[in-house]
């Protein structure tokens, strides 16, 4: 291939080379990001498992609530004595949970305000009392579980779940929400509640509904597979580009020798 031919060839492969380099960089960056996400997910699972296996402590006093935050305090187990205001419960639609195994398919979380006794700090909490299946959202179908009077229970601190981009709008008029936004449910019920809510573990109410239970960390962790996919695509791109570049060189070199 002549010098002029080599110069022309370089100009011809410049744009494809830049595009391939940019695509390779993006694919590698996505793979590295998934490796980082894997480490983050493993640390999160370990933290949740440690907190959920610890013995329950007393619920912090109301004066300490503003100092609590999700990073340091979410999933801590606590003991609470409070009285449920069953006539103000709200329902959150769910199709399952990564922390509770026995949800039994589509249904609803029952969020109920609970008034603390004065000697345990006073104030209100929102409590996710557990799961009820489709068809049992009406309290009349589970009247035995509408416990009256002060109840001592064990639960886990959780923070409100903000609605996602594709989460349906809440329908407060029909007592239905689609995210575990305890603050929004409390506001709709006229309750000034704690900035967190309690995920009830025990005891189960008479009649078995709402269905509570211990939380178990069962978060999906597929980031290694995703990382290998991105790195694999980067390798495939490298092989395809190298083969194309070599073939293009031979074609141009052969054309130059025939002139």
BELFENHU-V750567 format. One record per residue. RES is the residue in three letters. PHI is phi in degrees with one decimal (none if undefined). NEAR is the number of other ideal C-beta (glycine too) atoms within 8 Angstrom. Layout:
# BELFENHU-V750567
<<RES,PHI,NEAR> <RES,PHI,NEAR>>
This chain:
# BELFENHU-V750567
<<UNK,none,8> <UNK,-71.9,6> <UNK,-60.3,5> <UNK,-65.2,6> <UNK,-66.8,12> <UNK,-63.4,9> <UNK,-63.4,8> <UNK,-65.0,9> <UNK,-63.1,12> <UNK,-61.2,8> <UNK,-64.3,7> <UNK,-68.8,8> <UNK,-98.0,10> <UNK,-62.1,8> <UNK,-63.6,6> <UNK,-58.3,9> <UNK,-67.0,10> <UNK,-63.5,8> <UNK,-63.9,8> <UNK,-66.0,10> <UNK,-63.6,8> <UNK,-63.6,8> <UNK,-63.6,9> <UNK,-60.8,11> <UNK,-62.7,8> <UNK,-64.1,8> <UNK,-63.4,13> <UNK,-65.2,11> <UNK,-62.0,8> <UNK,-64.5,9> <UNK,-64.2,14> <UNK,-62.5,9> <UNK,-61.5,8> <UNK,-68.5,13> <UNK,-63.3,11> <UNK,-63.9,8> <UNK,-63.3,10> <UNK,-60.9,12> <UNK,-62.8,8> <UNK,-63.0,8> <UNK,-65.2,11> <UNK,-64.2,9> <UNK,-66.1,8> <UNK,-63.5,9> <UNK,-61.9,11> <UNK,-64.4,8> <UNK,-64.7,9> <UNK,-62.2,11> <UNK,-61.2,9> <UNK,-64.2,8> <UNK,-70.1,12> <UNK,-75.2,13> <UNK,-93.5,5> <UNK,-76.7,9> <UNK,-67.1,4> <UNK,-69.6,7> <UNK,-111.7,9> <UNK,-67.7,5> <UNK,-60.5,10> <UNK,-57.1,8> <UNK,-67.4,7> <UNK,-57.2,9> <UNK,-63.5,4> <UNK,-93.0,8> <UNK,-57.8,12> <UNK,-62.3,5> <UNK,-88.2,5> <UNK,-79.4,11> <UNK,-146.9,6> <UNK,-62.4,7> <UNK,-61.5,5> <UNK,-92.9,6> <UNK,-123.1,9> <UNK,-66.3,11> <UNK,77.7,11> <UNK,-75.2,10> <UNK,-86.9,13> <UNK,-138.0,14> <UNK,-106.2,10> <UNK,-138.5,15> <UNK,-120.7,10> <UNK,-156.7,14> <UNK,-118.1,10> <UNK,-73.6,13> <UNK,-101.6,11> <UNK,-63.4,10> <UNK,-74.9,4> <UNK,-117.0,10> <UNK,-70.4,13> <UNK,-124.0,13> <UNK,-109.9,13> <UNK,-118.7,14> <UNK,-66.5,10> <UNK,-144.3,11> <UNK,-109.3,5> <UNK,146.5,7> <UNK,-146.9,7> <UNK,-86.5,6> <UNK,-115.7,9> <UNK,-125.5,9> <UNK,-83.8,6> <UNK,-97.1,7> <UNK,-78.7,11> <UNK,72.3,7> <UNK,90.8,8> <UNK,-61.1,8> <UNK,178.6,13> <UNK,-144.4,11> <UNK,-86.8,11> <UNK,-102.1,13> <UNK,-98.2,16> <UNK,-127.9,13> <UNK,-66.2,15> <UNK,-131.1,14> <UNK,-93.5,9> <UNK,-74.4,15> <UNK,-69.6,10> <UNK,-57.9,5> <UNK,-75.8,3> <UNK,-116.6,10> <UNK,119.5,8> <UNK,64.2,7> <UNK,92.0,11> <UNK,-119.5,12> <UNK,-121.3,14> <UNK,-96.4,17> <UNK,-123.2,16> <UNK,-82.0,15> <UNK,-75.0,12> <UNK,131.4,13> <UNK,-104.2,15> <UNK,-125.7,13> <UNK,-75.0,9> <UNK,-54.0,8> <UNK,98.0,5> <UNK,-117.6,10> <UNK,-71.7,9> <UNK,-73.2,5> <UNK,-56.4,8> <UNK,-64.3,5> <UNK,-83.0,8> <UNK,-143.9,12> <UNK,-60.6,8> <UNK,-62.7,7> <UNK,-84.0,11> <UNK,-82.2,10> <UNK,-69.1,9> <UNK,-106.4,6> <UNK,83.2,5> <UNK,-61.0,7> <UNK,-129.8,9> <UNK,-96.2,6> <UNK,-143.5,13> <UNK,-114.2,10> <UNK,-151.5,12> <UNK,-125.8,13> <UNK,-68.8,14> <UNK,-133.9,12> <UNK,-111.7,9> <UNK,-54.8,11> <UNK,-100.1,7> <UNK,-70.9,6> <UNK,-60.7,9> <UNK,-83.4,6> <UNK,-59.8,3> <UNK,-106.7,3> <UNK,-73.1,8> <UNK,-59.0,4> <UNK,-67.0,6> <UNK,-64.0,12> <UNK,-122.7,8> <UNK,-61.4,8> <UNK,-62.1,4> <UNK,-105.8,5> <UNK,61.1,8> <UNK,-132.0,11> <UNK,-125.4,15> <UNK,-123.5,10> <UNK,-142.2,11> <UNK,-81.9,12> <UNK,-91.5,12> <UNK,-61.3,14> <UNK,-66.1,10> <UNK,-67.2,10> <UNK,-65.4,13> <UNK,-61.0,13> <UNK,-62.6,8> <UNK,-66.2,9> <UNK,-92.8,9> <UNK,72.6,5> <UNK,-110.9,11> <UNK,-93.0,5> <UNK,-103.3,12> <UNK,-59.8,10> <UNK,-71.5,8> <UNK,-119.2,15> <UNK,-129.2,16> <UNK,-109.5,15> <UNK,-92.8,11> <UNK,-69.2,13> <UNK,-103.9,12> <UNK,-158.0,9> <UNK,-87.2,5> <UNK,-70.1,8> <UNK,-75.8,13> <UNK,-55.7,6> <UNK,88.3,8> <UNK,83.5,7> <UNK,-130.0,10> <UNK,-63.6,13> <UNK,-88.7,12> <UNK,-93.9,11> <UNK,132.1,11> <UNK,-65.3,6> <UNK,-83.9,11> <UNK,-129.0,8> <UNK,-69.2,9> <UNK,-135.6,6> <UNK,-74.6,10> <UNK,-64.6,4> <UNK,-137.9,9> <UNK,-103.8,6> <UNK,-67.4,11> <UNK,-65.0,10> <UNK,-61.5,7> <UNK,-63.5,10> <UNK,-61.8,13> <UNK,-63.2,9> <UNK,-62.8,9> <UNK,-65.3,13> <UNK,-65.2,11> <UNK,-63.5,8> <UNK,-64.7,9> <UNK,-64.1,12> <UNK,-66.9,8> <UNK,-62.1,8> <UNK,-59.2,12> <UNK,-61.9,9> <UNK,-64.4,8> <UNK,-64.7,8> <UNK,-65.3,11> <UNK,-61.8,8> <UNK,-63.9,8> <UNK,-64.0,9> <UNK,-64.0,10> <UNK,-65.1,8> <UNK,-64.5,8> <UNK,-65.7,11> <UNK,-63.4,9> <UNK,-64.3,8> <UNK,-63.9,8> <UNK,-69.2,13> <UNK,-67.3,10> <UNK,-65.0,8> <UNK,-65.5,9> <UNK,-68.4,10> <UNK,-71.0,7> <UNK,-80.8,5> <UNK,-83.4,4>>
